[in-house]
Amino acid sequence: MDFTPKSEIETRTYNFQKKLTDQGLDGAIIVLNSDMFYFTGTVQNSFLYIPAGGEPVLMVKKSLRRGQEESPLKNVVSLKSPKEIPGILAAFNYTGFDKIGLELDVLPFNIYKTYKKIFPNTEFSDISPAIKEIRAVKSSYEIELIRNALGVIDKAFLAVPSFLHEGMLEIELAALFEAEMRKRGYSGGRKMRAFNQDFFFGNICTGNSGFCPNFFDGPVGGLGVTVSHPQGAGWKRINRNEAIYIDYTCVIQGYTGDQTRIFCIGELNPRMVKAFEDAVLIESEILKVMKPGTPAEEPYLLAVKLAEEMGYKDNFMGYKEDKVKFIGHGIGLELDEWPILAKGFKTPIMPGMTFALEPKFVFPEGAIGTENSFVMTENGPESLSITPEVITYVKTNSFTS
Amino acid sequence: MDFTPKSEIETRTYNFQKKLTDQGLDGAIIVLNSDMFYFTGTVQNSFLYIPAGGEPVLMVKKSLRRGQEESPLKNVVSLKSPKEIPGILAAFNYTGFDKIGLELDVLPFNIYKTYKKIFPNTEFSDISPAIKEIRAVKSSYEIELIRNALGVIDKAFLAVPSFLHEGMLEIELAALFEAEMRKRGYSGGRKMRAFNQDFFFGNICTGNSGFCPNFFDGPVGGLGVTVSHPQGAGWKRINRNEAIYIDYTCVIQGYTGDQTRIFCIGELNPRMVKAFEDAVLIESEILKVMKPGTPAEEPYLLAVKLAEEMGYKDNFMGYKEDKVKFIGHGIGLELDEWPILAKGFKTPIMPGMTFALEPKFVFPEGAIGTENSFVMTENGPESLSITPEVITYVKTNSFTS
């Protein structure tokens, strides 16, 4: 398995320590797996202390051996209980904490209370915005990992015509599609930072199941197989002449690619074909105006303007009251990273930022659109997705499963 | 899709309201999807207020239409922002809150802070122990759902000999095994309540990969395909004469089954065969002594005693320092429910409680053992698992994939 290079970890730590210093913090305690992996190269059950200056200390509960193997950090030590943290840090001459940063956007209240007991005289502040800001700009090492994820998802999309057939269930298609990625290393570690977003692999909707909204903060919902997880593929049979909408993540070595493609057995009605072409057109118009420094809301505002001019007011990014208010999102160790391409977000999209763009339409007869993953470069956005951006028409005999 | 019957929701609410009254709370605000589903029958993006007396109010952000369809609750209303909660509740005559219960074991600190702003004069307390206690005892409706999950996992285990072959990668086996469950409705909603436990479907280890511990709080780890998610199946090729250890969850309609079976291409060495038989023996000894009211720690203490007498001190429930300190865990909407069958847990195991029992051994040459799901009845534990509890020997030609 590939370990994160030491130089990567050092650069990330350096950038973070500048933020800690700017905020007048003594240091930060990191526990969330995605942040943990970013700053240490391991997700063994651990607590990480990053001081504003000096070497970080990784305190591993389980498995110490793997933590030591996987992380290039110098100080990787054993810990049995969080109570030991102050003692362990004192041994590294880190004492007298006035202000410590915590991931307060994800840390459960009861764990926060534990820290309060362990550090009764310390003030805690939310360090997650600083982490999100640093993580938003990817190194070339990270960009290659995202590119790998999109290489794997491409293989899965290319395999679809080999198993898609009329009469199969959406969930059967999902099982086969997911297996294509799993066997190539989809790690299962797909993550969302937002609380309570029970996101699984992705979303397959066919025909009118694409009209069904759900809890998830995305333009297209899907019925799902059960009300306890009402997302993505369901029990609907796949018919001829309907849009087969496949929007999936692929996580390889921790990094997430995100892509949507449309398939059809037979032919699509002209309105859906036109909507697909218009989605691709909106995407290309967005890409034309994006350059380093473009504020994150601009692509969204442009997309909405174009979609409304095209007559899709009720259909763009969801149907009527169930619309979502973004056109894209950062991708990396999490699916909901910065930048958020939505109204009100002024953050400039800088070189190294990676994001998915997903102009989509929802009609009573189905969902349609496109999604690709990009990295901003000095010369504008570069696509990391390699799958041809077309509707794939599949000819099959009729089966019943 | 099957909706949760109204009578189920009413009973659950009634039991919970008794707890709220006992604790002197005005009510509780519920948001976690597993609790939300339990008390409402939906997981649409919502806030649920359950008063100590009176009708609950479900405030749905997205999708209101599905929330109204899926939940049998009387009051299902629209909400755009949590700020509206007090106003909405006032319209139902719920005002003047002194003490409100929250799920403080899972609620992120920043969301807690939002509630503090919305309810500046209200005291908050942790209602999660009360929820866990109620949820631990399943109705016959819930037990049937868990039985369904074990029916699906059985089909996946029975299918293994049709695709397992020498030389395939662990991750290829995982992809095919998971697809068997996905196509039958594995919903993707597998959940752990504990923070930061990035658990995926389950765990396949073969031969010495079963010796590899990891972050996860289970007896067997697995290498995984990447250090960013170092759990379960990895890139190892499957060889003849080694233990193929498959420990998987299956979630059907929200309810979790958990089961482990052992496969082998060729034959296993006598030590591993003996260890398998001893694991089954430990399981049957535990089942003999368990009856309604047995304290949750007793099966664990008995199992450790038996394992040590058998000479497995260093191998039982993990290898040496990486052992876990339980023999089983509650199962239901989450994989880590009550009762916890571990030292120090005195909770009586009562009729209706569902749990997995998993005596397992770890050796340098691999992991072996058994796991089944059970429900406590008036007459003692009844197995919900139906797959024969034997090592399945598979004869195959040698392929390379």
Contacts between the chains, C-beta under 8 A, distances in Angstrom:
chain1	res1	chain2	res2	distance
A	1	B	223	7.3
A	1	B	224	7.9
A	1	B	225	7.5
A	1	B	226	6.0
A	1	B	227	5.5
A	1	B	230	7.9
A	1	B	234	7.7
A	1	B	235	7.7
A	2	B	226	7.6
A	2	B	227	7.5
A	3	B	227	6.1
A	4	B	227	7.5
A	31	B	195	7.9
A	31	B	196	6.4
A	32	B	196	6.3
A	33	B	196	5.6
A	33	B	198	5.4
A	37	B	227	7.7
A	37	B	228	5.1
A	41	B	227	6.6
A	42	B	227	6.2
A	42	B	230	7.9
A	43	B	198	7.1
A	43	B	215	5.9
A	43	B	227	7.4
A	43	B	228	6.3
A	43	B	229	7.2
A	43	B	230	6.8
A	44	B	214	6.8
A	44	B	215	4.7
A	44	B	230	7.4
A	45	B	215	4.2
A	45	B	216	8.0
A	45	B	217	7.7
A	46	B	215	7.9
A	62	B	213	6.8
A	62	B	214	7.5
A	62	B	215	6.0
A	62	B	217	7.5
A	62	B	322	6.5
A	63	B	213	4.1
A	63	B	214	5.7
A	63	B	215	6.9
A	63	B	221	7.1
A	63	B	322	5.6
A	64	B	321	7.7
A	65	B	213	7.2
A	66	B	212	7.6
A	66	B	213	6.8
A	66	B	214	6.2
A	66	B	215	7.9
A	66	B	230	6.5
A	70	B	227	4.8
A	70	B	230	7.5
A	102	B	109	7.6
A	104	B	108	7.2
A	104	B	109	4.3
A	104	B	110	5.2
A	105	B	108	6.0
A	105	B	109	7.9
A	105	B	110	5.1
A	106	B	108	5.3
A	107	B	108	6.2
A	107	B	109	5.2
A	107	B	195	7.8
A	108	B	104	7.1
A	108	B	105	6.0
A	108	B	106	5.3
A	108	B	107	6.2
A	108	B	108	6.3
A	108	B	109	7.4
A	108	B	195	5.4
A	109	B	102	7.6
A	109	B	104	4.3
A	109	B	105	7.9
A	109	B	107	5.2
A	109	B	108	7.4
A	109	B	109	5.5
A	109	B	112	4.6
A	109	B	126	7.9
A	110	B	104	5.2
A	110	B	105	5.1
A	110	B	126	6.6
A	111	B	195	6.4
A	112	B	109	4.7
A	126	B	109	7.9
A	126	B	110	6.6
A	169	B	183	7.3
A	171	B	182	6.5
A	171	B	183	5.8
A	171	B	185	6.5
A	172	B	183	4.6
A	174	B	182	6.2
A	174	B	183	7.9
A	175	B	178	7.6
A	175	B	179	4.0
A	175	B	180	7.8
A	175	B	182	3.7
A	175	B	183	4.0
A	176	B	179	6.4
A	176	B	183	7.9
A	178	B	175	7.6
A	178	B	178	7.2
A	178	B	179	7.0
A	178	B	182	6.4
A	179	B	175	4.0
A	179	B	176	6.4
A	179	B	178	7.0
A	179	B	179	4.5
A	180	B	175	7.8
A	182	B	171	6.5
A	182	B	174	6.2
A	182	B	175	3.7
A	182	B	178	6.5
A	183	B	169	7.2
A	183	B	171	5.7
A	183	B	172	4.6
A	183	B	174	7.9
A	183	B	175	4.0
A	183	B	176	7.9
A	185	B	171	6.5
A	185	B	225	4.6
A	185	B	226	6.9
A	185	B	235	7.7
A	186	B	225	8.0
A	187	B	224	6.8
A	187	B	225	5.2
A	187	B	226	4.7
A	187	B	228	6.2
A	187	B	229	3.9
A	188	B	198	7.7
A	188	B	200	3.2
A	188	B	201	7.0
A	188	B	229	5.4
A	188	B	231	7.4
A	188	B	232	7.1
A	189	B	198	5.7
A	189	B	200	7.5
A	189	B	226	7.4
A	189	B	228	5.5
A	189	B	229	3.4
A	191	B	198	7.2
A	195	B	31	7.9
A	195	B	107	7.8
A	195	B	108	5.3
A	195	B	111	6.3
A	196	B	31	6.4
A	196	B	32	6.3
A	196	B	33	5.6
A	198	B	33	5.4
A	198	B	43	7.1
A	198	B	188	7.7
A	198	B	189	5.7
A	198	B	191	7.3
A	200	B	188	3.2
A	200	B	189	7.5
A	201	B	188	7.0
A	212	B	66	7.6
A	213	B	62	6.7
A	213	B	63	4.1
A	213	B	65	7.2
A	213	B	66	6.8
A	214	B	44	6.8
A	214	B	62	7.5
A	214	B	63	5.7
A	214	B	66	6.2
A	215	B	43	5.9
A	215	B	44	4.7
A	215	B	45	4.2
A	215	B	46	7.9
A	215	B	62	6.0
A	215	B	63	6.9
A	215	B	66	7.9
A	216	B	45	8.0
A	217	B	45	7.7
A	217	B	62	7.5
A	221	B	63	7.0
A	223	B	1	7.4
A	224	B	1	7.9
A	224	B	187	6.8
A	225	B	1	7.5
A	225	B	185	4.6
A	225	B	186	8.0
A	225	B	187	5.2
A	226	B	1	6.0
A	226	B	2	7.6
A	226	B	185	6.9
A	226	B	187	4.7
A	226	B	189	7.4
A	226	B	252	7.3
A	226	B	253	4.6
A	226	B	254	6.2
A	227	B	1	5.5
A	227	B	2	7.5
A	227	B	3	6.1
A	227	B	4	7.5
A	227	B	37	7.7
A	227	B	41	6.6
A	227	B	42	6.1
A	227	B	43	7.3
A	227	B	70	4.8
A	227	B	253	7.8
A	227	B	254	7.9
A	228	B	37	5.1
A	228	B	43	6.3
A	228	B	187	6.2
A	228	B	189	5.4
A	228	B	253	5.8
A	228	B	254	2.9
A	228	B	255	8.0
A	228	B	333	7.5
A	229	B	43	7.2
A	229	B	187	3.9
A	229	B	188	5.4
A	229	B	189	3.4
A	229	B	251	7.7
A	229	B	254	6.9
A	230	B	1	8.0
A	230	B	42	7.8
A	230	B	43	6.7
A	230	B	44	7.4
A	230	B	66	6.5
A	230	B	70	7.5
A	231	B	188	7.4
A	232	B	188	7.2
A	234	B	1	7.8
A	235	B	1	7.7
A	235	B	185	7.7
A	251	B	229	7.7
A	252	B	226	7.4
A	253	B	226	4.6
A	253	B	227	7.8
A	253	B	228	5.8
A	254	B	226	6.2
A	254	B	227	7.9
A	254	B	228	2.8
A	254	B	229	6.9
A	255	B	228	8.0
A	321	B	64	7.8
A	322	B	62	6.4
A	322	B	63	5.6
A	333	B	228	7.5
